[in-house]
Amino acid sequence: DNKLNLQSRTIREFDATFTVKQFGFKDIDDYYTQATMHEKLHLIKIPLLCLNAADDPFQPFDAVPLEAARISKFVAIMMTARGGHIGFLEGIWPLVRDQYISRVFAQYFGAVFRNEADILDITEQYH
């Protein structure tokens, strides 16, 4: 099986040969159904901001549950054109300075803790 994992040319092939077996899923469709948020966003009842890049190879644009988030009162999804996977760090030493991701989440949670009306306004801006 390790040879199959190394020969995978796509993330889906890797997930089918490794992830499914490693974590006990029935098959690739079972894994992707359980791992995605499309049918689960309506269950979220606290403010949540998701930051994603459209070019993320692990969470591609068409896999992001934008419509489910649009109708949610609690979930906002912020999409950037670029950033890849975990691509919101800046500089050579990204852990020693204020990062883009930190600034975005600080603004969002600042609004959450100010009052509920602010968070609803911010959520609408991202839809």
N, C-alpha and C positions, 0 to 999 in steps of 0.2 A: 504493500500500500504506500510506503514512503516513496517508492519510485514513481507511482502515479501522482502523488502530491507534487513532486519536483517537475513532472512533465506538464503540469497544469499551465495552460496559456491564458486563462481568464480567471477572474475571481470566482465566478460561478463554478468552473471546473474544480478549483481548489476546494470550494465549499462542499461540492458533491463528493469529492474523494476523501476529504479530511474532516471538515467541520461537522458534517452530518454524522459521521461515524464516531468522532471524538466525543460529541456531546449527546449522543443517543437519539437523534431525530429519525423519524421514519424515512424521510427522503428529502431532497433539496426543496421541494415545494412546502413540505411541513416546516422545515427550518425557516424559510423566507416568510411564511405566514406567521409563525410565532415571533420572529425577530423584528417584524415591521410594526409601525405604529398606526397604520392606516385605519384599522378597525378598533383602535384603542384610545385615540385622542379624546373622544367624548367622555371617557372615564376620568380625565384629569380635571380637578376642581380647584387647583391652586395656580396662581400665575406662573407661566413657564415660557421662557424665551429660548428658542432653538436657533443656533447660528450655524449655517451651512454654506459651503461654496458649491456653485453649480458644476465645477470641474472636479469635485471629490470622487475619486474612483471607487470608493467603498460605499458611498451614499450618493449616487448620481442624481442629477436634477429630476429626472422622471420618476425616481423612487421616493421623493420627498412628498409627504402628504399635505400639499398646499391647500387643497379644497377642504379637507377635514379641519385644518387649522383655521381656515377662513371663517368657518361657521362656529368655531369654538369661542367662548367668551374668555377663556383662560390661556390659550396657547397662541403664541406669535412665532412665526418663522421668519428669520432674517436671512435672505440669500444674497451672497456676494457673487460676482461673476467668476472670480478666481480665488484661489486659496488652497486648493487641493484638500488633502485630509490632514486635519490639525494644522492648517496653514495660516493661522492668525497670529503667529509670533513675529516679532520684529527685531532686527539687529543681529549682530554676531553673537552676543551674549543675551539671549532673549529673557532670561530669568531675572536680570538685574534692573530692568527698567519697566515703566508703565507700558503695557501692551494694548494693542487694539481691542483684543477680546476682553481685557480687564476694564477698559473704558466703556465699552458697550454694555457689559453686564452691570457695571456700577451705575450707569444712568438708568437702566431698566429697573434694578432693584431699589434704587433711590426713589423712583416713582411708586413702586409697590408699597414701600413703607410710609410714603407721605400720605396717600389716601387711595381708596379704591377707584375713584373717578379718574385719577391720573393714569393708572395702569390700563384702564379701558381705553383712554385716549391714545396711549402709546400702542396698544394692541391694534387699534384701527389703522394707525399709520403704517404698520407693516403688512397689512392685508391688501 
